[in-house]
């Protein structure tokens, strides 16, 4: 996509996200930041006080590829265990924090990937404790729930890990799901 068209698209998305022109969608309250992630052809809006990772938090993961990670706390890459999740971020998560990471898998076998939901949120069967093995017992106590969601959009395949601290504020939990709802994914060329 050429630079001018991308700028127009980003302007339209910003207008929609910031002025609430999305019918029947919950909007983020307060100050909002918008990030374009051109390598993955998507646009993300999130609470301004949150932290968008400036580098991959899963440097040892060969596939899927981390698209972005976002949390209510400063995010650090790496960690001592589990290449498939941002284990340092999970280590740093406190009971009041929220965290989300989105990874994209190139695949010709879409088995297990459902169409993108109309609205993200906890659904039966998406709570996955398989990643608890990547956490120390004292860290597990801070995590209330982890949601592992697979979806497809624009013929692309994504994994989402949402970790919600045991005492995370309802507004933060809601903002996590709303951020995913408002994620704009462009088709690959």
C-alpha positions in Angstrom: 0.0 0.0 0.0 1.5 3.4 -0.9 2.3 6.0 1.7 -0.6 8.4 0.8 -3.2 5.6 0.9 -1.8 4.4 4.2 -2.0 7.9 5.6 -5.6 8.3 4.5 -6.5 4.9 5.9 -4.8 5.7 9.2 -6.6 9.1 9.4 -10.0 7.4 8.8 -9.3 4.8 11.4 -8.2 7.4 13.9 -11.4 9.4 13.3 -13.5 6.3 13.8 -11.8 5.2 16.9 -11.4 8.6 18.6 -14.9 10.0 17.6 -16.8 6.9 18.3 -18.3 6.2 14.9 -18.3 2.5 15.4 -21.9 1.5 15.8 -22.8 -0.4 19.0 -19.1 -0.7 20.0 -17.8 0.1 23.4 -15.1 2.8 23.2 -12.0 3.3 25.2 -12.5 6.0 27.8 -9.9 8.6 28.7 -6.8 9.4 26.7 -6.1 7.0 23.9 -3.0 6.3 21.9 -3.1 4.9 18.4 -0.2 2.8 16.9 0.2 1.7 13.4 2.2 -1.5 13.0 3.1 -1.4 9.3 5.1 -4.7 9.3 1.9 -6.5 10.3 -0.5 -4.2 8.5 -2.7 -3.3 11.5 -3.7 -0.3 13.6 -4.2 -0.5 17.4 -5.9 1.9 19.8 -5.2 1.5 23.5 -5.4 3.5 26.8 -2.6 6.1 26.9 -1.3 5.1 30.3 -0.6 1.5 29.1 2.7 0.3 27.7 3.2 -0.9 24.1 6.3 -3.1 23.9 9.0 -1.4 21.8 10.5 -4.8 20.9 9.4 -8.4 20.7 8.9 -9.9 24.2 9.4 -13.4 22.7 12.9 -13.1 21.1 13.4 -16.8 21.1 10.1 -17.6 19.3 10.5 -18.6 15.7 6.8 -19.0 14.9 4.2 -17.7 15.3 5.5 -14.1 15.2 4.7 -11.6 17.9 2.7 -8.8 16.4 2.4 -6.7 19.5 2.3 -6.9 23.3 0.5 -4.4 25.5 0.1 -4.1 29.2 -0.8 -1.8 32.1 2.8 -2.1 33.3 6.3 -1.6 31.8 7.1 -4.6 29.5 10.5 -6.3 29.4 11.5 -8.9 26.8 12.7 -12.4 27.3 12.5 -14.5 30.5 13.9 -17.7 31.8 11.2 -20.1 30.5 8.8 -20.7 27.7 9.7 -19.2 24.3 6.1 -19.2 23.2 4.9 -16.6 25.8 6.4 -13.4 27.1 7.5 -15.0 30.3 9.3 -11.9 31.6 6.2 -9.9 31.2 4.2 -12.6 32.9 6.7 -12.6 35.7 6.3 -8.8 36.1 2.5 -8.9 36.0 1.0 -7.9 39.4 -2.4 -8.8 40.6 -3.8 -5.4 39.5 -2.4 -5.6 36.0 -3.7 -6.6 32.6 -1.7 -7.9 29.6 -2.3 -8.9 26.0 -0.1 -10.2 23.3 -1.1 -11.0 19.7 0.9 -13.4 17.6 0.4 -14.2 13.9 0.9 -17.6 12.4 1.5 -18.1 8.7 -0.5 -21.3 7.9 -2.0 -23.2 5.2 -3.9 -25.4 7.7 -6.5 -23.2 9.5 -7.6 -26.0 11.8 -8.6 -24.6 15.2 -8.9 -20.9 14.0 -12.4 -19.6 14.2 -13.5 -16.4 12.4 -12.8 -13.2 14.4 -15.5 -12.8 17.0 -17.9 -9.8 16.7 -16.7 -8.9 20.2 -13.8 -10.2 22.2 -14.3 -11.3 25.8 -14.1 -14.4 27.9 -15.8 -17.4 26.2 -16.3 -20.9 27.4 -13.2 -23.0 26.6 -10.7 -20.2 26.1 -9.3 -20.1 29.6 -6.1 -22.0 29.2 -3.8 -22.8 32.1 -1.2 -24.5 29.9 1.0 -21.4 30.3 0.9 -21.6 34.1 3.9 -24.0 33.8 5.8 -21.0 32.6 5.2 -19.2 35.9 6.6 -19.7 39.3 3.9 -20.7 41.9 4.0 -17.2 43.6 3.4 -15.6 40.1 0.4 -17.8 39.4 -1.3 -16.3 42.4 -1.3 -12.8 40.8 -2.9 -14.1 37.5 -6.7 -14.3 37.9 -7.3 -15.8 34.4 -5.5 -16.3 31.1 -7.4 -16.5 27.9 -5.9 -18.2 24.8 -7.9 -17.2 21.7 -7.3 -18.3 18.1 -9.0 -16.4 15.3 -8.8 -15.7 11.6 -9.3 -12.3 9.9 -8.5 -11.2 6.4 -7.2 -14.7 5.6 -4.6 -14.3 8.4 -4.3 -16.4 11.5 -3.8 -15.0 15.0 -3.2 -16.2 18.6 -4.1 -13.9 21.5 -3.0 -14.3 25.0 -4.9 -12.2 27.6 -3.7 -12.3 31.2 -5.9 -10.6 33.8 -4.6 -10.0 37.2 -6.6 -11.4 40.1 -7.5 -7.8 41.3 -7.5 -6.0 38.0 -10.0 -3.1 37.9 -13.1 -3.8 35.8 -12.3 -0.8 33.7 -8.9 -2.3 32.8 -10.4 -5.6 32.0 -13.0 -3.9 29.8 -10.3 -1.8 28.1 -8.4 -5.0 27.3 -11.3 -6.5 25.4 -12.2 -3.2 23.8 -8.7 -2.8 22.5 -9.0 -6.1 20.7 -12.4 -5.2 19.4 -11.1 -2.1 17.8 -8.0 -3.7 16.3 -7.9 -2.9 12.6 -6.3 -5.7 10.5 -5.6 -5.2 6.8 -5.3 -8.0 4.3 -1.8 -9.0 3.3 -0.8 -8.1 -0.3 
